[in-house]
Amino acid sequence: MGYRFTDLTTACHDDWRAYIEHDFVRQLGNATLPEASFRHYLKQDYLFLIHFARAYALAAYKSPTLADLRQAHEGLKTIVDVELGLHVGFCSEWGISEEALAELQEARATMAYTRYVLDTGNRGDLLDLHVALAPCLVGYGEIANWLNAQSTTLRGTHNPFDAWIAMYESEEFQAAMQAELEWLDARLADVTPARFNELSKIFRDATRLEIDFWQMGLDLSD
Ligand SMILES: Cc1ncc(CN)c(N)n1
């Protein structure tokens, strides 16, 4: 029997749950997240998204077939058109101008995560790269769904972070997540146990770097 994406989350169960259910996420859901933490996160996420768009462009470059190229293009479009498009508007609502975004200094957690993914993609193959990217695209879709399943999550005007949840529960984002899951399931079906172990390691590393990114927001670390 072949592997599926859920085998990766099962192999890294504790790290995956620590990422999805991080205190930053919980506080964002119940509207207790300090505004300074959200602002710090938003700024760093702007830099993060630019590097992740580059990583999807690398996936396009490494794509041997039209189907692979389409999937890389899907990830790139989601970041550039859906996330970054809304992000700049979000930032301005939170008092962060485009000029301020252009002058930002990258925090170490942003640097570590984005460069890890780009390095994994450069030295590995297309599947290595998609697995390194998966906690980002699949994780945020799952986080929105997890938040919506919690009785403590506030929605609408009661929550200043509502628009953030709305972005990741949107049809467009959820469809991109599903397409990525299908692509990963199809590729993982053929891998050997030894190869699956290598991929699990990449998935775990990227998931742990997502945890550090949340923590950076909470700690306001640079
Ligand atoms: C750090 C991080 N990880 C994931 C996502 C969702 N693309 C994001 N915007 N930022």
The ligand as an ORCA input file, in Angstrom:
! r2SCAN-3c Opt
* xyz 0 1
  C       4.774     31.504      8.271
  C       3.650     31.169      7.333
  N       3.360     29.879      7.054
  C       2.341     29.626      6.185
  C       1.619     30.606      5.594
  C       0.484     30.288      4.632
  N       0.874     30.449      3.307
  C       1.955     31.898      5.889
  N       1.290     32.955      5.348
  N       2.969     32.202      6.782
*
